[in-house]
Amino acid sequence: MFIITDKRFTTLGNQIFEFMSGLYPNLAEVDIEVIPTDLTEDNVFGWTLENNDQNEIEIHNELTQKDFITTLIHELIHVDQNVRGLRDDEERETEAYKLETPLTNQFLNVTNC
């Protein structure tokens, strides 16, 4: 189940989830909750917390549309990594940063956002 707790992001977030779950079927195997929140003090756009089969993505609530898309894609890659059991932080970030831009561009081309 994929849930976004802020209705302002529901449609776009669901579009991103559908796109990503087509590429990463593991995403459909776990519960994912996206919580837009103020992450200014943490100096990040987002992060993923894992608790058993529940994945919580906190994403900064003041992002541009493109930054929201890129950040949610990045964090969904981390959810897939959680399911696959990839735990090495350096490998996780290398993979996520390598894929976020091409996947964002692919999403934007598919959806014409």
HELIX and SHEET records of a PDB file:
HELIX    1   1 LYS A    7  PHE A    9  5                                   3    
HELIX    2   2 THR A   10  LEU A   23  1                                  14    
HELIX    3   3 PRO A   25  GLU A   29  5                                   5    
HELIX    4   4 THR A   40  ASP A   42  5                                   3    
HELIX    5   5 GLN A   65  ARG A   84  1                                  20    
HELIX    6   6 ASP A   89  THR A  111  1                                  23    
SHEET    1   A 4 PHE A   2  ILE A   4  0                                        
SHEET    2   A 4 ASP A  31  THR A  37  1                                        
SHEET    3   A 4 GLN A  54  HIS A  60  1                                        
SHEET    4   A 4 GLY A  46  ASN A  51 -1                                        
END                                                                             
